[in-house]
């Protein structure tokens, strides 16, 4: 698969996330996908959700704990089997009502036409919206 096709796959994932269509994302993953979100323990979707069967739990943790106010993918860099995307995420914690926004970097790796690895990096203080 070429780099532009990989970028389009990630754009399709972002559209699916925005509409709550987690199945489209899961269908585009390898069974043994590495899925890791580098957040503090306060963030419900932080940590390791590796394995295709565990990825829906990552999205449930987002949808169940925040109202998403902003999700923008502003830049893509692709080379070989890797796509790096950068953007912004804003949310309101359902538990505390606190609001925050963070820049993010997502690193996607492909095995053929499927994603085999995802890592998420955001600002370290984002978890504060979950603390009372």
Secondary structure, DSSP 8 states (H G I E B T S, - for coil): --HHHHHHHHHHHHHHHHHT-HHHHHHTEEEEEEEEEE--TTSTT-EE--SHHHHHHHHHHHHHHEEEEEEEEEEEEEETTEEEEEEEEEEEETTT--EEEEEEEEEEEEETTEEEEEEEEE-GGGGGGG--
